[in-house]
Amino acid sequence: MDIFIRTHFSGGHHLRAYPGNCENPHGHNWQIKVTVRAEKLDHLGMGIDFKQLKQTVNTVVDELDHRDLNQHPAFREINPSSEHIAMYLFRELDRPLRTDRYRLYSVEVRETESSGVIYYGD
């Protein structure tokens, strides 16, 4: 069973060495979807409590909100592209969202309504 929550954050960035406008500082309202895959349900009939999932995800996402992502330690050497943001969120959430019942399955990051990435881990 796949269980997900959606959240968002706003942040600025620029893509170093990008051949176009995205090399200039600009911002996005990133939409995030985090999916956990549950192998079995708990005694209440839940794979993971939505409240717990939201709290865990928001703890990590809040570190990116209203920031210059290029200044974040995770993106000082690599571009804060949607792909790298998805990979960063997956790495940060993998351990706290892994038990004997469920595990992190995917992280989706959208820059706009019509463009984004889904990362499933290594």
TORVEX-598945 format. One line per 5 residues: for each residue x, y, z of C-alpha. Coordinates in steps of 0.1 Angstrom, whole numbers. Layout:
BEGIN
X,Y,Z ~ ...
//
This chain:
BEGIN
0,0,0 ~ 14,34,-9 ~ 7,63,15 ~ 16,98,6 ~ 14,134,17
19,166,-2 ~ 36,197,11 ~ 55,227,-4 ~ 82,252,2 ~ 93,285,-13
129,291,-21 ~ 154,309,-43 ~ 182,294,-63 ~ 203,298,-94 ~ 218,270,-116
256,276,-119 ~ 269,274,-154 ~ 234,270,-169 ~ 232,283,-205 ~ 201,305,-200
180,325,-176 ~ 181,299,-148 ~ 217,310,-141 ~ 202,342,-127 ~ 187,341,-91
150,333,-91 ~ 125,314,-70 ~ 99,287,-71 ~ 71,274,-50 ~ 82,238,-50
54,212,-46 ~ 66,181,-27 ~ 50,146,-26 ~ 65,120,-3 ~ 53,84,-7
58,56,19 ~ 52,20,9 ~ 37,-1,37 ~ 40,-39,36 ~ 16,-44,65
-8,-23,86 ~ -6,-16,123 ~ -33,-26,149 ~ -53,6,139 ~ -53,-4,103
-27,22,92 ~ 5,18,73 ~ 18,51,88 ~ -1,78,105 ~ -5,108,82
2,131,112 ~ 36,113,118 ~ 44,114,81 ~ 37,151,78 ~ 57,159,109
87,139,97 ~ 86,154,62 ~ 80,190,73 ~ 110,188,97 ~ 133,183,66
113,206,42 ~ 113,235,67 ~ 151,236,64 ~ 147,247,27 ~ 117,270,31
124,307,23 ~ 161,302,18 ~ 187,307,-9 ~ 192,271,-17 ~ 226,277,-31
237,287,4 ~ 224,254,20 ~ 253,230,28 ~ 238,203,6 ~ 240,226,-24
271,246,-21 ~ 290,223,-45 ~ 261,210,-66 ~ 232,229,-83 ~ 200,230,-63
181,215,-93 ~ 148,197,-87 ~ 167,164,-92 ~ 192,172,-65 ~ 165,185,-42
146,153,-46 ~ 177,132,-39 ~ 185,154,-8 ~ 150,149,6 ~ 151,112,0
185,109,17 ~ 172,129,47 ~ 139,110,50 ~ 150,75,43 ~ 161,66,78
133,82,98 ~ 107,67,74 ~ 119,31,75 ~ 105,4,99 ~ 97,-32,97
62,-22,83 ~ 70,6,59 ~ 98,24,40 ~ 102,55,20 ~ 93,48,-16
96,80,-36 ~ 100,118,-34 ~ 84,140,-61 ~ 95,176,-65 ~ 77,199,-89
89,234,-99 ~ 56,241,-116 ~ 23,223,-121 ~ 35,207,-153 ~ 72,199,-146
90,179,-120 ~ 109,148,-110 ~ 102,116,-90 ~ 132,100,-72 ~ 130,64,-60
163,62,-43 ~ 195,44,-54
//
